[in-house]
Amino acid sequence: MNNRKKMVLTIMMTLLLIFLSGIFIQQRIVNMLNKAAELSVARQTEDISLLAGERFHRFMTPLQTAAYHLSTHEQEKEAVLQMLTQQNPQGQSGLIDFQHHTTGRFLSTASFPRLQMAFHGNNVIDYNPDIGILLATPVFYGDNVRYVLYQVYPPEMLPKLFALSDYDAFTHVIIQYRDGTLAVPYENYTSNDTRFWADDTIQAGMQEVHERLKRNKAAAVYTEGAEGKFFVFGADLPQTDFSMIGYMPWSAVAGQITSIYQRVFFLFSLMLILFACLSIYLLMAQTSVAETEELRKARAEADAANQAKSQFLANMSHEIRTPLNAISGMNEMILRQKIPGEVRQYASNIKSATAALLTIINEILDFSKIESGHMKIVPTDYQLTTVLREVCTLVGLRAQAKNLQFRIHVDPYLPNYLHGDAGRLRQILINLLNNAIKYTPTGSVTLDISGNRKENTLYLRAAITDTGIGIREEDKARLFQVFERLDIERNRKIEGTGLGLAITHRLLNMMNGSIKVDSIYGEGSTFTIELPQAIQSLDPVGVFNLDAQPVYEADFHEPASSFIAPAAQVLIVDDNDMNCFVASSLLKETQVQTTIAHSGDEALEALQKQQFHVVLLDYMMPGMNGVETLHKAKELPNIQNTRFIALTATAISGSREKFLAEGFDNYLSKPMTGAELTAMLQRYLPAELLQKPIATTTAPKPAAAPAAPAEPGIPTVSSASTESPTALIDQKLGLQYCNNMPVLYNNVLALFCKQGDDNIAKLDDDLTTGNWKDYRINIHALKSTSLTIGCRSLNKQAKELEQAVKDYLADDAAPEQKQQALNYIQEHHADTMELYRQVVAEGSQQQPTT
Amino acid sequence: MSFWLHHSLSHWATRLIVGFILIVLAAACWIFSSSTFDQPQPKAGIVLLGGIHEEGWNAPQYRGIRKACNAMGIKLLFKENVNTEGACTKAVQEMADNGAGMIFLASYSYSQEAQKFVREYPHIAFGTNSAECHARNMTSYFVRMYQGRYLAGALAGMHTKSNVIGYVAAMKNSEVNRGINAFTLGVQQTNPNARVVVMWTGSWQNESKEAEEARRLITEAGADVLTYHQDEPAAADVAEELGIDYIGYYEDLGKHEWRSDHALTSVVCNWDRYYEDIIRRYLKGELNYVDKQWVGMEADFVELCDFSPAVTDEEKAKLIYLKERMLAGRFVFAGEIYDRQGQLRCRADESIRDDRLLQHMDWLVKGVEILE
């Protein structure tokens, strides 16, 4: 607006300037034209003056002829005078001698002072207002002048003889004597003319003319006054004492100039109009700029709203993830219990539903992050094989579950060591492969990895081919649009947000990659991506073999509690009670000592009091957040052996690097599974604290067991009969309980083995007879003795059975609870007894310790 | 980005256009304000034989034209000490290159040289004080100094006791002869018995010769009043030294304190008026209308300057009478005049015409004596 005002001001000022300079220029033009006209009038005047002079000389010529005649015929004075009078009746002729004696027209030398110049031998023209004009010429005799021959023209004759009224119709000329006396007016000179000449402006003009005549032959001046526009002019008549003055109307001289004026005026008007048009155009342009300004504001507002939406989504996803963490954690706890098959079915449904929900939330969060521009590509060095193995492990499971054949072909000559965002690459591949699996009812899904090398860049190409439902040609354009799900009628059953491909597409764009789709509807599709990745080293991938190396992530899918670490100290820091409970519950199996802190401050306090091996630190907390707490904690003494693992519900992917950069040792995304948590602990707890767990009813999968290559890791929940090759009895532990007295331990162990069969029989008996009191006592005894000999697993199971019996026997127990406890006992009794027998067998075979 | 660009672009364009308009306007105003009708300042030049501070002929010439030019607002170019062969041609060339519109050749000596070059400069108006050369663009410009000589002669005739008056003359030409004749006619007007004795030096400037001849006129011929026609007053200095009366020429000798009452008067020309007249005629384009221009006492160009106390009131009255009679028509060279050979040069009822006086005064009037 301010700009517009400025603009208007500029335009007004410019218009004013144009207007003013227009006036100035117009005046200058008028002046110059008048000056030019003055010059031309002056020239004209010069001509007229010559003409006027010529008039006088015309009358002089017969006089000179007569004088010449007289100089040779001195005695013919009378005849000569007579002849002159005849020739020119208006002139009064006479002859004067050196003694001033006159013949003919009498003449006093006093009346015409210039007459004596004639006696010096010069022609003379003189004027006397009363007598008129005198023309005189000397008569020579040899070198000397003897007479002067003259003619006098009385004033009344003058206009007729000398006036220049016949010069032209507009020009009025007066011949003046040098002292200003009027000599020869124009013929019809009236009182009006007298008044005209007396006018102030005309007088001033004449003064200027006389001033100029001092230095010029002729002069003309433009005057503009009461009488109108005139040029007044004057010129001295050569060789006389006469001047000629006159005037002519301006229009007669410069009438043509009017047309020049008109043209100049027209030109200026045109300029003004042009400028006005230009101004209007600029104003309009300015207005449109202002409008676009408004548009820009509107867009900024829309952007802000979108940003807010994205922020909201991110927050919401966090808010959802926290309870989801609780649900999935609790659900896992349920699944670990001995529960009836029906309940287990429900719980596993919850588990898969939770997983699906988590995927959806992750996708939404990822997408909103891309939208809000928070998504960053974080390139790192990585191994292509590692990424592929991770991907295949995950996807293979799904394919297996759907009875699809999953194949992977990797060009063995591709460089293995690359630089790029491995996390995103993994995400893209998983997305596409999951999609392929989702939309393929039967057949196979194939991943082809190839690439072109261009200098130091590998254009990595991954083609995902399925034998699925395919995509209609007309749908392909919509494929990568947000929330688009194709062929909704047919795919209703298939879950998904419709964000997967959009995210993939956008991620690829962010990484300068591309994606294309080839598909035959009903036969299958091929998604091909191409992604430039910098090459770290040219070491080839070689023959890609999923078995070749242990995959760390595969550990996640191994059964939980592959170890126990009763001596390990773990600090769980989370402001949310439920989360703390979930974490500690999940860790219960590993028997680590957990401490709970509900804030960063509490955590620091705890860390000062005691040394922890691992700290599970929630990122999002009121007050100090996880990162701040970490930084403070790092400053504490004796902290160097403590490992910190971030827990967060905020980030899905890409955050790992961020947390590692902040100084965390690793990072876990909530909701986490027990498996993930224990795997993490296994990795970070000091190795000496880790122990093999005592065999439980669910036999642990051997830690060293490799993941199945062609049928990737399906965790075998196989029969309980599988023998564990590892020792069930931990002699060290037993020795601890025996105050490190091997003799005592040996005795205890011997006793344990000896009583074993009896006890088992007793317990079986008690169970069948319903002698719960005895059963409880016996099982309690087993709990203690098993620990004393160093068998934690048996101890645990005994303990649980004891608890169940307790529950069953409790007076205030509800019938359902009693039933549940009873179920538990019945379900687990056999297992426990089996374990008891195994321990006894082991114990009896064992060499007494020393 | 694009908004900003658009915005700044329109702003930029506005400034450009406004600037352009302003420049155009300024240019237009400038074009129209410079007047093409103002004529450049005219320049006049003068070529002098001697230095501009040499009294006698040169300094008064320079002072006169300087004063006239200042009064008329004209730029003066001058070249002094132009007295070698071809120097005048060079000086004129220089002045022409310098834009002089009018050049005055202020010496009789330049006439021969001028004859060759004046025609090469048809756009320059030349003025000269020599009657011997003619061209369309050159006018001989004269002063009737002889009128002053006539009155000086009358004074000398009244003042002489020995009836011998000395006259140191430069060379035999119309100008000098005219002066001697007018002086002699003046002497005869007041003292018909007096004689005028003339000695020729043969040059305009030759101080020793002038002084020597002045001495001879006084001592040998017995002159008791002396006058001269030279560029310097050497003869006057001798007369002053010897204590006899003398009459100066060109220069007002009486203004020098050291001169005695013997310096009766001087015949001088008001060179500033003379040059003013020439320049005005030049500006009016009339300078070359006629081939010669002759003015004198009627325009106060020529006068006798202040008399010394030795001149009586009677003598002054006589001189005034003679001057008025002359201006009224009783001319110097009119009435009965015989030359030294006894030939009648002018009848009683005649006057001698101007062009004769100017160019053909190759005779001396009766009563002039020559001392060889």
Chai-1 contact restraints between the chains, C-beta under 6 A:
chainA,res_idxA,chainB,res_idxB,connection_type,confidence,min_distance_angstrom,max_distance_angstrom,comment,restraint_id
A,T10,B,V18,contact,1.0,0.0,6.0,A-B,restraint_1
A,T14,B,V18,contact,1.0,0.0,6.0,A-B,restraint_2
A,T14,B,I21,contact,1.0,0.0,6.0,A-B,restraint_3
A,S21,B,L25,contact,1.0,0.0,6.0,A-B,restraint_4
A,S21,B,C29,contact,1.0,0.0,6.0,A-B,restraint_5
A,I25,B,A28,contact,1.0,0.0,6.0,A-B,restraint_6
A,I25,B,F32,contact,1.0,0.0,6.0,A-B,restraint_7
A,R28,B,F32,contact,1.0,0.0,6.0,A-B,restraint_8
A,K35,B,F37,contact,1.0,0.0,6.0,A-B,restraint_9
A,D97,B,D349,contact,1.0,0.0,6.0,A-B,restraint_10
A,F98,B,D349,contact,1.0,0.0,6.0,A-B,restraint_11
A,F98,B,S351,contact,1.0,0.0,6.0,A-B,restraint_12
A,Q116,B,G329,contact,1.0,0.0,6.0,A-B,restraint_13
A,F119,B,S351,contact,1.0,0.0,6.0,A-B,restraint_14
A,H120,B,D354,contact,1.0,0.0,6.0,A-B,restraint_15
A,G121,B,R353,contact,1.0,0.0,6.0,A-B,restraint_16
A,G121,B,D354,contact,1.0,0.0,6.0,A-B,restraint_17
A,D143,B,I352,contact,1.0,0.0,6.0,A-B,restraint_18
A,D143,B,R353,contact,1.0,0.0,6.0,A-B,restraint_19
A,D143,B,R356,contact,1.0,0.0,6.0,A-B,restraint_20
A,N144,B,C346,contact,1.0,0.0,6.0,A-B,restraint_21
A,N144,B,E350,contact,1.0,0.0,6.0,A-B,restraint_22
A,N144,B,I352,contact,1.0,0.0,6.0,A-B,restraint_23
A,V145,B,S351,contact,1.0,0.0,6.0,A-B,restraint_24
A,V145,B,R353,contact,1.0,0.0,6.0,A-B,restraint_25
A,R146,B,D349,contact,1.0,0.0,6.0,A-B,restraint_26
A,R146,B,E350,contact,1.0,0.0,6.0,A-B,restraint_27
A,R215,B,L283,contact,1.0,0.0,6.0,A-B,restraint_28
A,K217,B,K284,contact,1.0,0.0,6.0,A-B,restraint_29
A,K217,B,G285,contact,1.0,0.0,6.0,A-B,restraint_30
A,P238,B,Y289,contact,1.0,0.0,6.0,A-B,restraint_31
A,L282,B,T14,contact,1.0,0.0,6.0,A-B,restraint_32
A,A285,B,S10,contact,1.0,0.0,6.0,A-B,restraint_33
A,V289,B,H6,contact,1.0,0.0,6.0,A-B,restraint_34
A,V289,B,H7,contact,1.0,0.0,6.0,A-B,restraint_35
A,V289,B,S10,contact,1.0,0.0,6.0,A-B,restraint_36
A,T292,B,F3,contact,1.0,0.0,6.0,A-B,restraint_37
A,R296,B,F3,contact,1.0,0.0,6.0,A-B,restraint_38
